[in-house]
């Protein structure tokens, strides 16, 4: 499955809605999108909405951490919003919930 990213700017906050799989094949797209946001604007916050993520592997988790580190270097806070139960469990297992602002798990979206 593919990865779709939708970026919205609202004041000093940028929200990136992530849909699909974050894995070995496409995790670079998320890193590139965060890099583009940071190079083209000066947000104070980047929020990754992960409610529609259907799969994440270790490479995807690594991409999330790399995005957080890249944002931190620029003084930008990167957090995760609305992780579905699957994503939340993977962040919890990896010990990364605190890094991403302790987001609450959300029920998985209904499959369209």
CNS distance restraints for C-alpha pairs under 8 A (distance, minus, plus):
assign (resid   1 and name CA) (resid  20 and name CA) 6.39 0.50 0.50
assign (resid   1 and name CA) (resid  21 and name CA) 6.13 0.50 0.50
assign (resid   2 and name CA) (resid  20 and name CA) 5.77 0.50 0.50
assign (resid   2 and name CA) (resid  21 and name CA) 6.14 0.50 0.50
assign (resid   2 and name CA) (resid  26 and name CA) 7.37 0.50 0.50
assign (resid   3 and name CA) (resid  18 and name CA) 7.17 0.50 0.50
assign (resid   3 and name CA) (resid  19 and name CA) 5.80 0.50 0.50
assign (resid   3 and name CA) (resid  20 and name CA) 4.71 0.50 0.50
assign (resid   3 and name CA) (resid  21 and name CA) 5.47 0.50 0.50
assign (resid   3 and name CA) (resid  22 and name CA) 6.58 0.50 0.50
assign (resid   3 and name CA) (resid  26 and name CA) 6.62 0.50 0.50
assign (resid   3 and name CA) (resid  29 and name CA) 7.83 0.50 0.50
assign (resid   4 and name CA) (resid  18 and name CA) 5.97 0.50 0.50
assign (resid   4 and name CA) (resid  19 and name CA) 5.07 0.50 0.50
assign (resid   4 and name CA) (resid  20 and name CA) 6.36 0.50 0.50
assign (resid   5 and name CA) (resid  16 and name CA) 6.40 0.50 0.50
assign (resid   5 and name CA) (resid  17 and name CA) 5.63 0.50 0.50
assign (resid   5 and name CA) (resid  18 and name CA) 4.91 0.50 0.50
assign (resid   5 and name CA) (resid  19 and name CA) 6.44 0.50 0.50
assign (resid   5 and name CA) (resid  30 and name CA) 7.59 0.50 0.50
assign (resid   5 and name CA) (resid  33 and name CA) 7.97 0.50 0.50
assign (resid   6 and name CA) (resid  16 and name CA) 5.52 0.50 0.50
assign (resid   6 and name CA) (resid  17 and name CA) 5.07 0.50 0.50
assign (resid   6 and name CA) (resid  18 and name CA) 6.81 0.50 0.50
assign (resid   7 and name CA) (resid  14 and name CA) 6.91 0.50 0.50
assign (resid   7 and name CA) (resid  15 and name CA) 5.75 0.50 0.50
assign (resid   7 and name CA) (resid  16 and name CA) 4.43 0.50 0.50
assign (resid   7 and name CA) (resid  17 and name CA) 6.38 0.50 0.50
assign (resid   8 and name CA) (resid  14 and name CA) 5.69 0.50 0.50
assign (resid   8 and name CA) (resid  15 and name CA) 5.25 0.50 0.50
assign (resid   8 and name CA) (resid  16 and name CA) 6.42 0.50 0.50
assign (resid   9 and name CA) (resid  13 and name CA) 6.08 0.50 0.50
assign (resid   9 and name CA) (resid  14 and name CA) 4.54 0.50 0.50
assign (resid   9 and name CA) (resid  15 and name CA) 6.47 0.50 0.50
assign (resid  10 and name CA) (resid  14 and name CA) 6.14 0.50 0.50
assign (resid  10 and name CA) (resid  15 and name CA) 7.90 0.50 0.50
assign (resid  11 and name CA) (resid  43 and name CA) 7.86 0.50 0.50
assign (resid  12 and name CA) (resid  42 and name CA) 7.16 0.50 0.50
assign (resid  12 and name CA) (resid  43 and name CA) 4.50 0.50 0.50
assign (resid  12 and name CA) (resid  44 and name CA) 5.42 0.50 0.50
assign (resid  12 and name CA) (resid  45 and name CA) 6.63 0.50 0.50
assign (resid  13 and name CA) (resid  43 and name CA) 5.46 0.50 0.50
assign (resid  13 and name CA) (resid  44 and name CA) 6.07 0.50 0.50
assign (resid  13 and name CA) (resid  45 and name CA) 4.78 0.50 0.50
assign (resid  13 and name CA) (resid  46 and name CA) 5.82 0.50 0.50
assign (resid  13 and name CA) (resid  47 and name CA) 7.45 0.50 0.50
assign (resid  14 and name CA) (resid  37 and name CA) 7.88 0.50 0.50
assign (resid  14 and name CA) (resid  43 and name CA) 6.52 0.50 0.50
assign (resid  14 and name CA) (resid  45 and name CA) 6.32 0.50 0.50
assign (resid  14 and name CA) (resid  46 and name CA) 4.82 0.50 0.50
assign (resid  14 and name CA) (resid  47 and name CA) 6.24 0.50 0.50
assign (resid  15 and name CA) (resid  46 and name CA) 5.75 0.50 0.50
assign (resid  15 and name CA) (resid  47 and name CA) 4.66 0.50 0.50
assign (resid  15 and name CA) (resid  48 and name CA) 5.95 0.50 0.50
assign (resid  15 and name CA) (resid  49 and name CA) 7.03 0.50 0.50
assign (resid  16 and name CA) (resid  46 and name CA) 7.42 0.50 0.50
assign (resid  16 and name CA) (resid  47 and name CA) 6.18 0.50 0.50
assign (resid  16 and name CA) (resid  48 and name CA) 4.97 0.50 0.50
assign (resid  16 and name CA) (resid  49 and name CA) 6.12 0.50 0.50
assign (resid  17 and name CA) (resid  48 and name CA) 6.06 0.50 0.50
assign (resid  17 and name CA) (resid  49 and name CA) 4.77 0.50 0.50
assign (resid  17 and name CA) (resid  50 and name CA) 6.67 0.50 0.50
assign (resid  18 and name CA) (resid  48 and name CA) 6.91 0.50 0.50
assign (resid  18 and name CA) (resid  49 and name CA) 5.97 0.50 0.50
assign (resid  18 and name CA) (resid  50 and name CA) 5.49 0.50 0.50
assign (resid  18 and name CA) (resid  51 and name CA) 7.58 0.50 0.50
assign (resid  18 and name CA) (resid  52 and name CA) 6.42 0.50 0.50
assign (resid  18 and name CA) (resid  53 and name CA) 6.31 0.50 0.50
assign (resid  19 and name CA) (resid  50 and name CA) 7.14 0.50 0.50
assign (resid  19 and name CA) (resid  51 and name CA) 7.66 0.50 0.50
assign (resid  19 and name CA) (resid  52 and name CA) 4.70 0.50 0.50
assign (resid  19 and name CA) (resid  53 and name CA) 4.94 0.50 0.50
assign (resid  19 and name CA) (resid  54 and name CA) 7.38 0.50 0.50
assign (resid  20 and name CA) (resid  52 and name CA) 6.40 0.50 0.50
assign (resid  20 and name CA) (resid  53 and name CA) 4.80 0.50 0.50
assign (resid  20 and name CA) (resid  54 and name CA) 5.26 0.50 0.50
assign (resid  20 and name CA) (resid  55 and name CA) 6.88 0.50 0.50
assign (resid  21 and name CA) (resid  26 and name CA) 7.80 0.50 0.50
assign (resid  21 and name CA) (resid  53 and name CA) 5.77 0.50 0.50
assign (resid  21 and name CA) (resid  54 and name CA) 5.49 0.50 0.50
assign (resid  21 and name CA) (resid  55 and name CA) 4.63 0.50 0.50
assign (resid  21 and name CA) (resid  56 and name CA) 5.86 0.50 0.50
assign (resid  22 and name CA) (resid  26 and name CA) 6.15 0.50 0.50
assign (resid  22 and name CA) (resid  27 and name CA) 5.18 0.50 0.50
assign (resid  22 and name CA) (resid  53 and name CA) 7.36 0.50 0.50
assign (resid  22 and name CA) (resid  55 and name CA) 6.21 0.50 0.50
assign (resid  22 and name CA) (resid  56 and name CA) 4.80 0.50 0.50
assign (resid  22 and name CA) (resid  57 and name CA) 6.79 0.50 0.50
assign (resid  22 and name CA) (resid  59 and name CA) 7.73 0.50 0.50
assign (resid  22 and name CA) (resid  60 and name CA) 4.81 0.50 0.50
assign (resid  23 and name CA) (resid  27 and name CA) 5.25 0.50 0.50
assign (resid  23 and name CA) (resid  55 and name CA) 7.48 0.50 0.50
assign (resid  23 and name CA) (resid  56 and name CA) 5.65 0.50 0.50
assign (resid  23 and name CA) (resid  57 and name CA) 5.31 0.50 0.50
assign (resid  23 and name CA) (resid  58 and name CA) 7.40 0.50 0.50
assign (resid  23 and name CA) (resid  59 and name CA) 5.64 0.50 0.50
assign (resid  23 and name CA) (resid  60 and name CA) 4.78 0.50 0.50
assign (resid  24 and name CA) (resid  57 and name CA) 7.43 0.50 0.50
assign (resid  24 and name CA) (resid  59 and name CA) 5.43 0.50 0.50
assign (resid  24 and name CA) (resid  60 and name CA) 6.79 0.50 0.50
assign (resid  26 and name CA) (resid  30 and name CA) 7.66 0.50 0.50
assign (resid  27 and name CA) (resid  31 and name CA) 6.81 0.50 0.50
assign (resid  27 and name CA) (resid  59 and name CA) 6.79 0.50 0.50
assign (resid  27 and name CA) (resid  60 and name CA) 5.40 0.50 0.50
assign (resid  27 and name CA) (resid  63 and name CA) 5.94 0.50 0.50
assign (resid  28 and name CA) (resid  32 and name CA) 6.07 0.50 0.50
assign (resid  28 and name CA) (resid  63 and name CA) 7.09 0.50 0.50
assign (resid  29 and name CA) (resid  33 and name CA) 6.11 0.50 0.50
assign (resid  30 and name CA) (resid  34 and name CA) 6.32 0.50 0.50
assign (resid  30 and name CA) (resid  63 and name CA) 7.10 0.50 0.50
assign (resid  30 and name CA) (resid  64 and name CA) 7.90 0.50 0.50
assign (resid  30 and name CA) (resid  67 and name CA) 7.80 0.50 0.50
assign (resid  31 and name CA) (resid  35 and name CA) 6.17 0.50 0.50
assign (resid  31 and name CA) (resid  63 and name CA) 6.20 0.50 0.50
assign (resid  31 and name CA) (resid  64 and name CA) 7.69 0.50 0.50
assign (resid  31 and name CA) (resid  66 and name CA) 7.16 0.50 0.50
assign (resid  31 and name CA) (resid  67 and name CA) 5.72 0.50 0.50
assign (resid  32 and name CA) (resid  36 and name CA) 6.04 0.50 0.50
assign (resid  33 and name CA) (resid  37 and name CA) 6.21 0.50 0.50
assign (resid  34 and name CA) (resid  38 and name CA) 6.21 0.50 0.50
assign (resid  34 and name CA) (resid  67 and name CA) 6.35 0.50 0.50
assign (resid  34 and name CA) (resid  71 and name CA) 7.76 0.50 0.50
assign (resid  35 and name CA) (resid  39 and name CA) 6.10 0.50 0.50
assign (resid  35 and name CA) (resid  67 and name CA) 7.85 0.50 0.50
assign (resid  35 and name CA) (resid  70 and name CA) 7.55 0.50 0.50
assign (resid  36 and name CA) (resid  40 and name CA) 5.94 0.50 0.50
assign (resid  37 and name CA) (resid  41 and name CA) 5.85 0.50 0.50
assign (resid  37 and name CA) (resid  42 and name CA) 7.96 0.50 0.50
assign (resid  38 and name CA) (resid  42 and name CA) 6.33 0.50 0.50
assign (resid  38 and name CA) (resid  43 and name CA) 7.30 0.50 0.50
assign (resid  38 and name CA) (resid  71 and name CA) 7.26 0.50 0.50
assign (resid  38 and name CA) (resid  74 and name CA) 7.74 0.50 0.50
assign (resid  43 and name CA) (resid  76 and name CA) 6.70 0.50 0.50
assign (resid  44 and name CA) (resid  75 and name CA) 7.40 0.50 0.50
assign (resid  44 and name CA) (resid  76 and name CA) 4.96 0.50 0.50
assign (resid  44 and name CA) (resid  77 and name CA) 6.31 0.50 0.50
assign (resid  45 and name CA) (resid  76 and name CA) 5.50 0.50 0.50
assign (resid  45 and name CA) (resid  77 and name CA) 4.76 0.50 0.50
assign (resid  45 and name CA) (resid  78 and name CA) 5.80 0.50 0.50
assign (resid  45 and name CA) (resid  79 and name CA) 7.73 0.50 0.50
assign (resid  46 and name CA) (resid  76 and name CA) 7.14 0.50 0.50
assign (resid  46 and name CA) (resid  77 and name CA) 6.22 0.50 0.50
assign (resid  46 and name CA) (resid  78 and name CA) 4.67 0.50 0.50
assign (resid  46 and name CA) (resid  79 and name CA) 6.44 0.50 0.50
assign (resid  47 and name CA) (resid  78 and name CA) 5.79 0.50 0.50
assign (resid  47 and name CA) (resid  79 and name CA) 5.02 0.50 0.50
assign (resid  47 and name CA) (resid  80 and name CA) 5.63 0.50 0.50
assign (resid  47 and name CA) (resid  81 and name CA) 6.40 0.50 0.50
assign (resid  48 and name CA) (resid  78 and name CA) 7.50 0.50 0.50
assign (resid  48 and name CA) (resid  79 and name CA) 6.26 0.50 0.50
assign (resid  48 and name CA) (resid  80 and name CA) 4.77 0.50 0.50
assign (resid  48 and name CA) (resid  81 and name CA) 5.88 0.50 0.50
assign (resid  49 and name CA) (resid  80 and name CA) 6.00 0.50 0.50
assign (resid  49 and name CA) (resid  81 and name CA) 4.69 0.50 0.50
assign (resid  49 and name CA) (resid  82 and name CA) 5.77 0.50 0.50
assign (resid  49 and name CA) (resid  83 and name CA) 6.90 0.50 0.50
assign (resid  50 and name CA) (resid  80 and name CA) 6.92 0.50 0.50
assign (resid  50 and name CA) (resid  81 and name CA) 6.34 0.50 0.50
assign (resid  50 and name CA) (resid  82 and name CA) 5.82 0.50 0.50
assign (resid  50 and name CA) (resid  83 and name CA) 4.74 0.50 0.50
assign (resid  50 and name CA) (resid  84 and name CA) 6.78 0.50 0.50
assign (resid  50 and name CA) (resid  87 and name CA) 7.48 0.50 0.50
assign (resid  51 and name CA) (resid  81 and name CA) 7.63 0.50 0.50
assign (resid  51 and name CA) (resid  82 and name CA) 5.14 0.50 0.50
assign (resid  51 and name CA) (resid  83 and name CA) 4.87 0.50 0.50
assign (resid  51 and name CA) (resid  84 and name CA) 4.93 0.50 0.50
assign (resid  51 and name CA) (resid 106 and name CA) 7.28 0.50 0.50
assign (resid  51 and name CA) (resid 108 and name CA) 7.04 0.50 0.50
assign (resid  51 and name CA) (resid 109 and name CA) 7.06 0.50 0.50
assign (resid  52 and name CA) (resid  84 and name CA) 7.37 0.50 0.50
assign (resid  52 and name CA) (resid 108 and name CA) 7.79 0.50 0.50
assign (resid  52 and name CA) (resid 109 and name CA) 6.69 0.50 0.50
assign (resid  53 and name CA) (resid  83 and name CA) 7.96 0.50 0.50
assign (resid  53 and name CA) (resid  84 and name CA) 7.49 0.50 0.50
assign (resid  53 and name CA) (resid  87 and name CA) 7.28 0.50 0.50
assign (resid  54 and name CA) (resid  86 and name CA) 7.82 0.50 0.50
assign (resid  55 and name CA) (resid  86 and name CA) 7.70 0.50 0.50
assign (resid  55 and name CA) (resid  87 and name CA) 7.46 0.50 0.50
assign (resid  56 and name CA) (resid  60 and name CA) 5.35 0.50 0.50
assign (resid  56 and name CA) (resid  61 and name CA) 6.78 0.50 0.50
assign (resid  56 and name CA) (resid  87 and name CA) 6.90 0.50 0.50
assign (resid  56 and name CA) (resid  90 and name CA) 7.89 0.50 0.50
assign (resid  57 and name CA) (resid  61 and name CA) 6.31 0.50 0.50
assign (resid  58 and name CA) (resid  62 and name CA) 6.09 0.50 0.50
assign (resid  59 and name CA) (resid  63 and name CA) 6.17 0.50 0.50
assign (resid  60 and name CA) (resid  64 and name CA) 6.34 0.50 0.50
assign (resid  61 and name CA) (resid  65 and name CA) 6.38 0.50 0.50
assign (resid  61 and name CA) (resid  91 and name CA) 7.60 0.50 0.50
assign (resid  62 and name CA) (resid  66 and name CA) 6.08 0.50 0.50
assign (resid  63 and name CA) (resid  67 and name CA) 6.09 0.50 0.50
assign (resid  64 and name CA) (resid  68 and name CA) 6.29 0.50 0.50
assign (resid  65 and name CA) (resid  69 and name CA) 6.19 0.50 0.50
assign (resid  66 and name CA) (resid  70 and name CA) 6.06 0.50 0.50
assign (resid  67 and name CA) (resid  71 and name CA) 6.12 0.50 0.50
assign (resid  67 and name CA) (resid  78 and name CA) 7.72 0.50 0.50
assign (resid  68 and name CA) (resid  72 and name CA) 6.10 0.50 0.50
assign (resid  68 and name CA) (resid  77 and name CA) 7.63 0.50 0.50
assign (resid  68 and name CA) (resid  78 and name CA) 5.54 0.50 0.50
assign (resid  68 and name CA) (resid  79 and name CA) 7.79 0.50 0.50
assign (resid  68 and name CA) (resid 100 and name CA) 7.95 0.50 0.50
assign (resid  69 and name CA) (resid  73 and name CA) 6.28 0.50 0.50
assign (resid  70 and name CA) (resid  74 and name CA) 6.83 0.50 0.50
assign (resid  71 and name CA) (resid  75 and name CA) 6.42 0.50 0.50
assign (resid  71 and name CA) (resid  76 and name CA) 4.93 0.50 0.50
assign (resid  71 and name CA) (resid  77 and name CA) 6.41 0.50 0.50
assign (resid  71 and name CA) (resid  78 and name CA) 6.32 0.50 0.50
assign (resid  72 and name CA) (resid  76 and name CA) 5.22 0.50 0.50
assign (resid  72 and name CA) (resid  77 and name CA) 6.19 0.50 0.50
assign (resid  72 and name CA) (resid  78 and name CA) 7.48 0.50 0.50
assign (resid  78 and name CA) (resid 100 and name CA) 6.83 0.50 0.50
assign (resid  79 and name CA) (resid  99 and name CA) 7.78 0.50 0.50
assign (resid  79 and name CA) (resid 100 and name CA) 4.52 0.50 0.50
assign (resid  79 and name CA) (resid 101 and name CA) 5.60 0.50 0.50
assign (resid  80 and name CA) (resid 100 and name CA) 5.40 0.50 0.50
assign (resid  80 and name CA) (resid 101 and name CA) 6.80 0.50 0.50
assign (resid  80 and name CA) (resid 103 and name CA) 6.34 0.50 0.50
assign (resid  81 and name CA) (resid 103 and name CA) 6.00 0.50 0.50
assign (resid  81 and name CA) (resid 104 and name CA) 7.92 0.50 0.50
assign (resid  82 and name CA) (resid 103 and name CA) 6.75 0.50 0.50
assign (resid  82 and name CA) (resid 104 and name CA) 6.72 0.50 0.50
assign (resid  82 and name CA) (resid 105 and name CA) 6.49 0.50 0.50
assign (resid  82 and name CA) (resid 106 and name CA) 5.78 0.50 0.50
assign (resid  83 and name CA) (resid  87 and name CA) 5.57 0.50 0.50
assign (resid  83 and name CA) (resid  88 and name CA) 5.39 0.50 0.50
assign (resid  83 and name CA) (resid 103 and name CA) 7.00 0.50 0.50
assign (resid  83 and name CA) (resid 104 and name CA) 7.07 0.50 0.50
assign (resid  83 and name CA) (resid 105 and name CA) 5.49 0.50 0.50
assign (resid  83 and name CA) (resid 106 and name CA) 5.95 0.50 0.50
assign (resid  84 and name CA) (resid  88 and name CA) 5.96 0.50 0.50
assign (resid  84 and name CA) (resid 105 and name CA) 5.47 0.50 0.50
assign (resid  84 and name CA) (resid 106 and name CA) 4.58 0.50 0.50
assign (resid  84 and name CA) (resid 107 and name CA) 5.60 0.50 0.50
assign (resid  84 and name CA) (resid 108 and name CA) 4.95 0.50 0.50
assign (resid  84 and name CA) (resid 109 and name CA) 7.56 0.50 0.50
assign (resid  85 and name CA) (resid  89 and name CA) 6.01 0.50 0.50
assign (resid  85 and name CA) (resid 105 and name CA) 5.19 0.50 0.50
assign (resid  85 and name CA) (resid 106 and name CA) 5.76 0.50 0.50
assign (resid  85 and name CA) (resid 107 and name CA) 5.87 0.50 0.50
assign (resid  85 and name CA) (resid 108 and name CA) 6.05 0.50 0.50
assign (resid  86 and name CA) (resid  90 and name CA) 6.52 0.50 0.50
assign (resid  86 and name CA) (resid 108 and name CA) 7.55 0.50 0.50
assign (resid  87 and name CA) (resid  91 and name CA) 6.25 0.50 0.50
assign (resid  88 and name CA) (resid  92 and name CA) 6.06 0.50 0.50
assign (resid  88 and name CA) (resid  97 and name CA) 7.77 0.50 0.50
assign (resid  88 and name CA) (resid 103 and name CA) 7.90 0.50 0.50
assign (resid  88 and name CA) (resid 104 and name CA) 7.62 0.50 0.50
assign (resid  88 and name CA) (resid 105 and name CA) 5.56 0.50 0.50
assign (resid  89 and name CA) (resid  93 and name CA) 6.07 0.50 0.50
assign (resid  90 and name CA) (resid  94 and name CA) 6.15 0.50 0.50
assign (resid  91 and name CA) (resid  95 and name CA) 6.15 0.50 0.50
assign (resid  91 and name CA) (resid  96 and name CA) 5.13 0.50 0.50
assign (resid  91 and name CA) (resid  97 and name CA) 5.63 0.50 0.50
assign (resid  92 and name CA) (resid  96 and name CA) 5.97 0.50 0.50
assign (resid  92 and name CA) (resid  97 and name CA) 5.64 0.50 0.50
assign (resid  96 and name CA) (resid 100 and name CA) 6.61 0.50 0.50
assign (resid  97 and name CA) (resid 101 and name CA) 6.43 0.50 0.50
assign (resid  97 and name CA) (resid 102 and name CA) 4.79 0.50 0.50
assign (resid  97 and name CA) (resid 103 and name CA) 6.72 0.50 0.50
assign (resid  98 and name CA) (resid 102 and name CA) 4.86 0.50 0.50
